[in-house]
Amino acid sequence: MSKLINVFEELSNFSNGIIYYYPNNGNAGDALLNMGFYALAKKYNVHFVEINKSEINKVREEDVLLIAGGGALVPEWGSTTDLVANLNKKIKLIIFPQSIRDIDSVISNLPENTTIFCREKYSYQYCLEKSNAKNIFLENDIAFYCDLNEILDSEVGMQFFSKKNIARHVILSGHKICSYFKHDVVFAMRVDKEKNDKLDVPRKLINDFSIVASFGSGNYKQSLYSARKFLNLINLYEEIHTDRLHVAIGASLLGKKVKIYNNGYYKCKGVYEKSMKEMENVSFIE
């Protein structure tokens, strides 16, 4: 049994305070990550309270703070790093599987008894060298634990309306129409600051699935809705080329043929090596 599962079993018996979960409030890939956490929390009967950054002062020394997995503890994205840096050092902190790099001053000064899960060997080695955390483990990305049936069979509606969300629905409809005529291969490449500029691949905003299906991920219902739209979008195509890690993970879970490329650093390569290398439908493109 993995240490991650052991932690969920321990949390199910926790009664000294409140368990707070700080979800990834980002794109559709973050929603899929959150759904992995929610599935495990449900399976192991872990009772928790969701919390956002403005509420972090609610967390007391007797409580436990769970930080969602992902790629938020890197220089490209500062919000979660800033939150962790300013925590009360007596708080019990558990960081779910992350990619972590180049945040030496933060990772070396964490609260006492912090537990860190890394989702690939490069972050794991970095944390072993730089972090003061007493418990550091290598673990699969938590999105692999999501319940596909729960997501795909859900009927939850969009949680908030905006011009951007309406535009997203238009783009999703366009993909569905196009898939009737051509649904074999899609290049679902990222267009943000984490892209790998060395790759000579087609990039279009309308094909950046993590952005297109991003309808919120700040809580369970938002994450469920975004994850469903995300997986339904992926499901329109037979072969997915991507440097979006959670497009690759979602596609692999759906049984699609996946060609995964590296992003701007080692995240995709590392998770492929740790968790996807043995999957017959997934290959890595150097």
C-alpha positions, -999 to 999 in steps of 0.1 A, spaced: 0 0 0 13 34 -9 22 61 17 -5 83 1 -32 58 9 -18 55 44 -21 92 48 -58 91 38 -64 62 63 -47 83 90 -68 114 81 -100 93 83 -93 89 120 -82 124 127 -102 141 154 -79 167 171 -90 196 148 -102 204 114 -89 191 81 -87 219 56 -83 213 18 -68 240 -3 -79 231 -39 -62 241 -71 -82 270 -84 -69 269 -119 -76 252 -152 -93 220 -162 -63 199 -154 -64 213 -119 -101 203 -118 -91 167 -126 -65 168 -99 -91 179 -74 -114 151 -85 -86 126 -76 -85 140 -41 -123 140 -37 -124 104 -48 -99 93 -23 -115 114 5 -148 98 -3 -133 63 -4 -115 66 29 -142 87 46 -121 118 52 -141 148 64 -127 181 53 -135 217 48 -125 235 16 -106 268 21 -94 295 -2 -64 318 2 -83 346 18 -95 322 46 -61 307 54 -59 325 88 -87 302 100 -62 273 101 -51 267 137 -21 248 151 -42 218 159 -56 216 124 -43 199 93 -39 218 60 -39 198 28 -24 214 -3 -38 201 -36 -14 183 -59 -2 199 -92 26 221 -105 20 251 -84 52 251 -64 74 264 -92 86 299 -102 61 303 -130 31 303 -106 35 322 -73 2 320 -55 6 286 -37 42 292 -30 34 325 -13 7 309 7 30 281 20 58 306 27 35 326 51 20 297 70 22 294 108 52 271 113 33 250 138 6 239 113 5 203 102 10 206 64 5 178 38 14 186 2 -2 162 -22 18 151 -53 35 181 -68 62 191 -92 85 214 -72 116 233 -83 136 265 -77 118 277 -45 147 270 -22 139 296 5 103 282 8 109 245 6 138 247 32 116 266 57 83 246 59 61 241 90 72 214 114 63 178 105 54 187 69 47 158 45 56 163 8 45 140 -20 63 145 -53 49 131 -85 82 126 -103 118 118 -94 133 152 -103 111 170 -78 117 142 -53 155 146 -55 152 184 -53 131 181 -21 154 156 -5 183 180 -11 166 213 -2 137 207 21 135 206 58 104 184 56 107 152 76 85 131 53 92 132 15 77 106 -8 75 97 -45 39 91 -56 16 90 -86 -1 122 -97 -33 123 -77 -54 127 -108 -48 90 -115 -71 83 -86 -101 101 -100 -134 83 -104 -141 84 -142 -177 72 -138 -185 98 -111 -172 125 -135 -187 114 -168 -221 104 -153 -225 137 -134 -253 161 -141 -240 191 -122 -245 224 -141 -221 253 -147 -215 270 -115 -212 306 -127 -219 324 -159 -195 348 -176 -186 359 -211 -155 337 -210 -175 307 -200 -200 313 -228 -170 315 -252 -157 283 -239 -190 266 -246 -189 279 -282 -154 265 -286 -165 231 -272 -194 230 -296 -170 237 -324 -149 208 -314 -179 185 -313 -190 196 -348 -155 192 -362 -152 157 -347 -180 145 -369 -158 150 -399 -122 147 -384 -116 131 -351 -85 110 -355 -56 133 -343 -55 166 -323 -25 186 -311 -38 198 -277 -7 219 -269 -4 246 -242 -1 282 -251 8 297 -218 42 306 -202 49 270 -193 51 259 -229 83 245 -244 94 269 -271 118 244 -285 90 222 -298 80 227 -334 43 218 -331 10 236 -339 -4 256 -311 -39 272 -310 -57 286 -280 -89 267 -291 -69 234 -288 -54 241 -254 -79 218 -237 -70 227 -202 -79 263 -209 -109 256 -231 -126 234 -204 -116 257 -175 -150 264 -158 -135 268 -124 -119 244 -99 -122 262 -66 -146 236 -51 -161 202 -57 -190 213 -80 -168 236 -101 -141 208 -104 -167 182 -113 -182 203 -140 -148 213 -155 -135 178 -153 -166 164 -172 -163 190 -199 -125 183 -201 -129 145 -204 -157 148 -229 -136 171 -250 -107 147 -249 -130 118 -258 -139 134 -291 -105 124 -305 -87 91 -310 -51 103 -308 -39 131 -285 -6 150 -289 0 172 -259 24 189 -235 -4 194 -210 2 168 -184 -35 163 -174 -46 162 -210 -22 133 -213 -34 117 -180 -71 122 -189 -66 107 -223 -46 78 -210 -74 70 -185 -99 71 -214 -78 46 -234 -68 71 -261 -35 69 -280 -14 95 -263 18 112 -275 32 133 -246 58 160 -250 77 178 -224 65 212 -211 89 240 -203 107 219 -176 107 182 -166 72 178 -154 57 158 -182 88 137 -187 90 129 -150 54 119 -146 55 98 -178 86 80 -164 70 75 -129 34 66 -139 28 62 -176 58 45 -191 42 10 -189 10 21 -205 8 6 -240 -13 35 -253 11 62 -241 45 72 -255 69 101 -248 83 123 -276 117 137 -269 
